[in-house]
Amino acid sequence: MPKALLEYLGYTIYFWIGDGAEPVHVHVSKKRQLPNATKFWITSDSVELAKDTGSVDSRDMKDVLRYLRKNREAILSAWLRAFKKIEVKH
């Protein structure tokens, strides 16, 4: 089941709840959330394209990467909370 995190340029940025055993990543697609959408690895210092399935238009790829990099910390935090990798302190 997908969990939507952010929206940008009409794309939904999300992860699948069953993906917790994999390294941190997000899927990006328009209209529908698909398990085989374009995938980006999210690390402590970078965002890299993992798998391009065509769900992000090539004209938008640079902007989507820039947006993911800008929001990397929020994405990491959401992943860790969703997969209970850390205890969130308030």
N, C-alpha and C positions, 0 to 999 in steps of 0.2 A: 504494500500500500504506500503510495507516495505521500510525502509531507512537503507542502509548498513552503518556501522560505521567503523568496523575494520575487518581484516582477520588474522587468526592465525591457524597454523597447518592444513590448508585446510578448516577451518570452517569460515563461515561468521557470524559476530556478528551484530545484527540489532534490530531495533524496528519498530513496525507498527505505522503509523501515527495516526490511530484511537485509540491507546492505551493511549492517554494523560490523561484520567480520572483515570487511575490506578496509583499506586505508580511506581516509576522509576524502570524499568526492561529492560533486553535485551533478545532476543531469539538467539539461537545458533544452526546452522545446517550446513551440508555439501551439496554442489551441488545446492540445491534449497532453497529459503527462504520460510518457511512454517509458517502459523499462529499457528500451534500446535507444534512448535519446543521446545526443552528444554529451560526452562525459568529461569533466575537468577534475584533476587531482588538486586538492587543497592541502598545502603543507604549512608549516609554521612560518615560512618565509617566501612562499611562492604560490602561484596558480599556473598549472600547465594543462594543455589540452591532452586528454588521455585517449579519447576515441571520438572521431568525427563521423557521425552517421548521417550528416546532412540536415539535422533538425535545427541548426543555426545557419542562416544564410551567410555565405562567404563574405558578403558586403558588411555584415554585422559582427563578424567574428572578433575583430580587433576591439570594437566597443564593448562587446560582452566580456572579453578577457579583462579589459581595463576595469569594468564595473566589478567583476568578481575579485580582482586584486584589491580594489578599494574597500570591498566589504568582506575581505578574507577573515578578519578576526571575528566578525559577527557570525559568519558561516561556521567557523571552527567551534565557536561557543554553542551554536544551535546543535551541531552534530554531537558534541560531547554531552549536552543535556539530553538529547533524544535517545542516545545509546547508553546513557548513564555511565559514561566513562570517568566522570568526575562528579563530586558533590558540589552543587552550585550554592555559593554563599551569598546571602542577601545583606 
